[in-house]
Amino acid sequence: MLDKLYHRRFSIFLFSFLLLIFGDLFLPIPNESLLQTILWVQNIACSFMLFIQESVRAKLLVWVVFLATIIARLLPFVGYDGSLGFVFIYVIYFVLISYEIFKDLQQQKAVGLEMISAAFCGYILLGVLASIVFFTLDQRTKAFTSTLANTQYADYLYFSFITLLTIGYGDITPVSELAQKLVIIVALIGHFYTVFVMAVVIGKYLKSSS
């Protein structure tokens, strides 16, 4: 059973990311904080599949990140602010998953569904990390202006992806110098990622077809 899941790990992980992004459209839970907590937990739980064949130390580290995420997401329900802790934890999570994704991209012999799913996961992971940073920064310093009535986390998730995709509708705008620099960094990384991954995928395809 675990072997079958491992061979489809990136497809399942991609589905969990899509659920994280679009789940609020389909799950009838009125409490947004509770819904986001559920979606975050399922996403990080799905990431365990990426480490099935890794060392015990790597698995233990993922478990620590998983438990710390649950604690950080539950702190606001008991009156504590866990936003900075969650950002720190998710940065660790980002590094772990990114390493695993890029390692698998390099090891894949041929272009297939799993390789494309892995590349897609990496891009979404970058967008999600950026959204957490933007949201937390704005909550603490009011670093963004918006034409939207009441900006919530979902709005910054949207903003992070239109930044990565270099669309920029102007409904959310960075106004502090730190926010502007972060937006530049995210856009640069997003552009580099697409170029780098396309080069890897095309190289694998040419190698497998020759």
Rosetta blueprint (number, residue, H / E / L):
1 M L
2 L H
3 D H
4 K H
5 L H
6 Y H
7 H H
8 R L
9 R H
10 F H
11 S H
12 I H
13 F H
14 L H
15 F H
16 S H
17 F H
18 L H
19 L H
20 L H
21 I H
22 F H
23 G H
24 D H
25 L H
26 F L
27 L L
28 P L
29 I L
30 P L
31 N L
32 E H
33 S H
34 L H
35 L H
36 Q H
37 T H
38 I H
39 L H
40 W H
41 V H
42 Q H
43 N H
44 I H
45 A H
46 C H
47 S H
48 F H
49 M H
50 L H
51 F H
52 I L
53 Q L
54 E L
55 S L
56 V H
57 R H
58 A H
59 K H
60 L H
61 L H
62 V H
63 W H
64 V H
65 V H
66 F H
67 L H
68 A H
69 T H
70 I H
71 I H
72 A H
73 R H
74 L H
75 L H
76 P H
77 F H
78 V H
79 G L
80 Y L
81 D L
82 G L
83 S H
84 L H
85 G H
86 F H
87 V H
88 F H
89 I H
90 Y H
91 V H
92 I H
93 Y H
94 F H
95 V H
96 L H
97 I H
98 S H
99 Y H
100 E H
101 I H
102 F H
103 K H
104 D H
105 L H
106 Q H
107 Q H
108 Q L
109 K L
110 A L
111 V L
112 G L
113 L H
114 E H
115 M H
116 I H
117 S H
118 A H
119 A H
120 F H
121 C H
122 G H
123 Y H
124 I H
125 L H
126 L H
127 G H
128 V H
129 L H
130 A H
131 S H
132 I H
133 V H
134 F H
135 F H
136 T H
137 L H
138 D H
139 Q H
140 R H
141 T H
142 K L
143 A L
144 F E
145 T E
146 S E
147 T L
148 L L
149 A L
150 N L
151 T L
152 Q L
153 Y H
154 A H
155 D H
156 Y H
157 L H
158 Y H
159 F H
160 S H
161 F H
162 I H
163 T H
164 L H
165 L L
166 T L
167 I L
168 G L
169 Y L
170 G L
171 D L
172 I E
173 T E
174 P E
175 V L
176 S L
177 E H
178 L H
179 A H
180 Q H
181 K H
182 L H
183 V H
184 I H
185 I H
186 V H
187 A H
188 L H
189 I H
190 G H
191 H H
192 F H
193 Y H
194 T H
195 V H
196 F H
197 V H
198 M H
199 A H
200 V H
201 V H
202 I H
203 G H
204 K H
205 Y H
206 L H
207 K H
208 S H
209 S H
210 S L
